[in-house]
Amino acid sequence: MECIRGLYNIRPRHWGAVATIGNFDGFHRGHRRLIGSLRERASAFRAPTLVMLFEPQPQEYFQGAETRPRLMRLSEKLRALRDAQVDTVLVLRFDARLAALSATAFIDDILVKTLHIQALIIGDDFRFGAGRAGDFAMLKEAGGRHGFSVEPTATFTEAGHRVSSTRLRLALAAGALDEARRLLDGPYRYRGRVVHGDARGRLIGFPTANVLMPDPAPLAGVFAVMAEGADGRRYRGIANVGRRPTVGGRRVLLEAHLLDFAGDLYGQLLSVSFLKRLREERKFSSLEALQAQITVDRQAALAFFAQHEVLS
């Protein structure tokens, strides 16, 4: 898969793709179904597939600190799209210039003159351009004039409800990890690089591997987890996601205490799969009280693992 950052890096070899546009946050079953449709249509056109992403996501640009939680980093989106066998991902910086671009200019300058797309697969509720003035009907009309086809994505449902990133966010925020697993066809995972913390976990007998999380985070609390290192080894664990109010923490952090590991993971990538929510994060009166609660959490996690053979 080729990742292109910015329209100025488009070359003639990238022309004529079958394209789609979206956030692909969380890369759930609906996203995988869409990419499957994209690949089928590209095969019919004998054309490459192209996915257009925006960074930051448009909602993040417009809402700032009030934005909804991001489910995955850009690097993880690219990994998921690569695994789904997308040919090209075009990442456009969403800034004031792009936000002010009219819907007509988006079609004429980007889709037609720069990308020369053959087909676009897009949701029939897709809105684009300054003031969200562009819609599916405008794309269809423009496709007729410029010679590219526009096809709607099929709605994908689970348990009678549409599979969407919004639904996934609600499930994670509520600690409904079984529902999140159904939407994803697997546990919710977060991957990041292990950073140095304040070493308080080590002082109270529970050393942790610490990974920075987005703020706001998509989930919070204490969880039974399965962690996987860069070498593919997997470890059972318990993890706290939050600001660590007992020690006056400020940044959102994933702190994973690995039950089957002793060593140093600093600087390494760690993938953490969230399997069961054990409790909410809360402030304790002392480090001793926190230590006692972590002992309880550890036993609850061990009981969970003892009852479940499938851990990822």
C-alpha positions in Angstrom: 0.0 0.0 0.0 1.2 3.5 -0.8 0.5 6.4 1.5 0.4 9.8 -0.1 0.4 12.9 2.0 -0.9 16.0 0.2 -2.3 16.5 -3.3 1.1 17.8 -4.5 2.4 14.3 -4.3 -0.1 12.9 -6.7 1.5 11.6 -9.9 -0.1 10.3 -13.2 0.3 6.7 -12.0 -2.2 7.5 -9.2 -4.9 8.7 -11.7 -8.1 6.7 -12.5 -8.7 5.1 -9.2 -12.0 3.9 -7.7 -12.2 6.0 -4.5 -13.9 6.4 -1.2 -13.7 9.1 1.4 -14.1 8.8 5.2 -12.7 8.9 8.7 -12.4 5.1 9.1 -12.1 5.6 12.8 -12.1 2.3 14.7 -12.1 0.3 11.4 -15.2 -1.7 12.3 -17.1 -4.3 10.4 -19.0 -1.7 8.4 -15.6 -0.2 7.2 -14.4 -3.6 6.2 -17.6 -4.2 4.2 -17.1 -0.8 2.5 -13.5 -1.7 1.5 -14.7 -5.0 0.2 -17.2 -3.2 -2.1 -14.4 -0.8 -3.1 -12.2 -3.6 -4.1 -15.0 -5.3 -6.1 -15.8 -2.2 -8.1 -12.1 -1.5 -8.7 -11.7 -5.0 -10.1 -14.6 -4.4 -12.4 -12.9 -1.1 -13.6 -9.5 -2.8 -13.6 -8.4 0.2 -11.5 -6.6 0.7 -8.2 -8.4 1.5 -5.0 -7.9 4.8 -3.2 -9.1 5.9 0.2 -9.1 9.6 1.1 -8.5 10.5 4.7 -8.3 13.9 6.5 -5.9 14.7 9.3 -7.0 16.0 11.7 -10.5 14.6 11.3 -12.9 17.4 10.3 -14.8 17.1 13.6 -11.5 17.6 15.5 -10.7 20.7 13.4 -14.1 22.3 14.0 -14.8 21.2 17.6 -11.3 21.4 19.1 -11.2 20.4 22.7 -14.9 19.4 22.6 -14.3 16.8 19.9 -15.5 13.2 20.3 -13.0 10.6 21.4 -10.7 9.3 18.6 -10.7 5.5 18.4 -7.4 5.0 16.7 -4.3 6.8 15.7 -3.6 7.6 12.0 -0.8 5.0 12.0 -3.3 2.3 13.1 -5.8 3.4 10.4 -3.0 3.0 7.8 -2.1 -0.4 9.2 -5.8 -1.5 9.0 -6.2 -0.2 5.4 -3.0 -1.9 4.4 -4.2 -5.2 5.9 -7.5 -4.7 4.0 -5.4 -4.6 0.7 -6.2 -1.0 -0.2 -3.8 0.2 -2.9 -3.4 3.9 -2.1 -4.3 6.1 0.9 -4.4 9.8 0.3 -4.0 11.8 3.5 -5.0 15.5 3.2 -4.3 18.0 5.9 -7.6 19.5 7.1 -6.9 23.1 7.7 -8.5 26.5 7.1 -7.8 26.3 3.4 -9.5 22.9 2.9 -12.3 23.9 5.3 -13.1 26.9 3.1 -13.0 25.0 -0.2 -16.4 25.0 -1.9 -18.1 21.7 -2.7 -17.8 22.5 -6.4 -14.1 23.1 -6.1 -13.6 19.9 -4.2 -15.2 18.0 -7.0 -13.5 19.9 -9.9 -10.0 20.5 -8.4 -9.5 17.3 -6.3 -11.7 14.5 -7.7 -11.5 15.4 -11.4 -8.4 17.5 -12.2 -6.0 16.0 -9.6 -7.2 12.4 -9.1 -9.1 11.7 -12.4 -11.2 9.2 -10.5 -13.3 6.6 -12.4 -15.7 5.9 -9.6 -16.6 7.1 -6.1 -18.3 4.9 -3.5 -19.7 7.0 -0.7 -22.5 7.1 1.8 -25.7 8.7 0.7 -25.5 11.0 3.7 -22.0 12.3 2.9 -21.6 16.1 3.2 -18.6 18.0 2.0 -17.3 21.4 1.1 -17.6 24.8 2.9 -20.7 24.9 4.9 -21.3 21.2 4.2 -23.0 22.4 1.0 -22.1 19.3 -1.1 -24.1 16.1 -0.9 -24.7 12.8 -2.7 -27.0 14.4 -5.3 -24.4 16.9 -6.2 -21.8 14.2 -6.6 -24.1 12.2 -8.9 -24.8 15.2 -11.1 -21.1 16.0 -11.3 -20.2 12.4 -12.1 -22.6 12.5 -15.0 -20.8 15.6 -16.4 -17.3 14.5 -15.7 -17.6 10.9 -16.5 -17.2 9.2 -13.2 -19.8 6.9 -11.5 -21.1 7.6 -8.0 -22.4 4.6 -6.0 -23.9 4.6 -2.5 -22.5 2.4 0.2 -24.8 -0.3 1.6 -25.8 0.1 5.2 -24.3 -2.7 7.4 -26.3 -3.6 10.5 -25.7 -5.8 13.6 -28.6 -6.8 15.9 -30.9 -4.6 13.8 -28.8 -1.4 14.2 -26.3 0.3 11.9 -22.7 -0.4 12.6 -20.9 2.9 13.0 -18.0 4.6 14.7 -20.6 6.5 16.9 -22.1 3.2 18.1 -18.7 1.9 18.8 -17.8 5.0 20.8 -21.0 4.7 22.9 -20.3 1.0 23.6 -16.7 1.7 24.8 -17.7 4.7 26.9 -20.3 2.5 28.6 -17.8 -0.3 29.2 -19.9 -2.6 26.9 -16.9 -4.5 25.6 -19.0 -7.5 24.3 -20.9 -5.1 22.1 -17.7 -3.5 20.9 -16.3 -6.9 20.1 -19.3 -7.7 17.9 -18.9 -4.4 16.0 -15.2 -5.0 15.5 -15.2 -8.8 15.1 -12.7 -8.8 17.9 -11.7 -6.9 21.0 -11.1 -3.2 21.0 -7.3 -2.7 20.8 -5.1 0.3 21.3 -1.5 0.3 20.2 1.1 2.8 21.4 4.7 3.2 22.4 5.6 2.5 26.1 6.7 5.7 27.8 8.3 6.4 31.2 5.8 7.1 34.0 6.3 8.2 37.6 7.3 4.7 38.8 4.7 4.7 41.5 3.3 1.4 40.3 6.7 -0.2 40.9 6.9 1.3 44.3 3.7 -0.3 45.4 4.5 -3.7 43.8 2.6 -3.3 40.6 4.9 -2.1 37.8 3.1 -0.9 34.7 3.8 -0.3 31.0 2.5 3.1 30.2 1.1 4.3 26.9 -0.3 7.8 26.2 -4.0 7.8 25.2 -5.9 10.5 23.3 -7.7 13.1 25.4 -10.6 12.5 25.7 -10.0 8.7 25.7 -12.6 6.4 24.1 -12.9 4.4 27.3 -12.0 4.7 31.0 -11.7 2.5 34.1 -9.9 -0.7 35.0 -9.9 -3.6 32.6 -8.7 -7.2 32.2 -6.5 -7.0 29.1 -4.3 -9.0 26.8 -1.1 -7.2 25.8 1.1 -8.0 22.8 4.6 -6.8 22.4 6.5 -6.0 19.2 7.9 -9.6 19.3 4.4 -11.1 19.2 4.5 -12.4 22.7 1.2 -12.0 24.6 0.7 -11.3 28.3 -2.4 -11.2 30.5 -2.8 -8.1 32.5 -4.9 -5.4 34.2 -5.0 -1.9 32.9 -6.2 1.5 34.2 -7.2 4.1 31.6 -7.6 7.6 33.0 -5.9 10.5 34.7 -4.9 8.7 38.0 -6.7 10.9 40.5 -5.1 9.3 43.5 -1.7 10.6 42.5 -2.9 13.9 41.0 -2.3 12.8 37.4 -3.2 15.2 34.6 -2.6 13.5 31.2 -4.7 10.5 30.1 -2.6 7.3 30.4 -3.0 3.6 29.8 -1.2 1.8 32.6 -0.9 -1.9 32.0 0.3 -4.3 34.8 1.3 -7.4 33.0 0.7 -10.6 35.0 3.2 -12.9 33.1 6.0 -10.5 32.4 9.1 -9.1 34.1 11.3 -6.8 32.2 11.6 -3.5 30.4 9.3 -2.4 27.5 10.3 1.2 27.3 10.2 2.6 23.7 8.5 -0.5 22.4 5.1 -0.7 20.7 2.5 -2.4 22.8 -0.9 -3.5 21.6 -3.5 -3.7 24.4 -6.8 -5.6 23.9 -9.6 -4.7 26.3 -11.5 -7.8 27.3 -13.6 -7.0 30.4 -14.3 -3.8 32.4 -13.7 -4.5 36.1 -14.6 -1.2 37.6 -14.5 2.6 37.1 -11.5 4.7 37.9 -11.7 6.4 41.3 -9.6 8.3 43.8 -8.3 6.5 46.8 -7.4 8.1 50.2 -3.8 6.7 50.1 -1.4 4.7 48.1 -2.0 1.8 50.5 -5.7 1.9 49.7 -4.9 1.9 46.0 -2.5 -1.0 46.5 -5.2 -3.0 48.3 -7.7 -2.3 45.5 -5.2 -3.3 42.7 -4.7 -6.6 44.6 -8.5 -7.1 44.3 -8.5 -6.1 40.7 -5.7 -8.6 40.0 -7.7 -11.4 41.5 -10.8 -10.4 39.5 -8.7 -10.4 36.3 -7.2 -13.9 37.1 -10.8 -15.2 37.7 -11.8 -13.8 34.3 -8.9 -15.4 32.5 -9.6 -18.7 34.3 -13.1 -18.8 32.9 -12.3 -17.7 29.3 -10.1 -19.8 27.0 -10.4 -17.3 24.1 -8.4 -14.3 25.2 -8.2 -12.1 22.0 
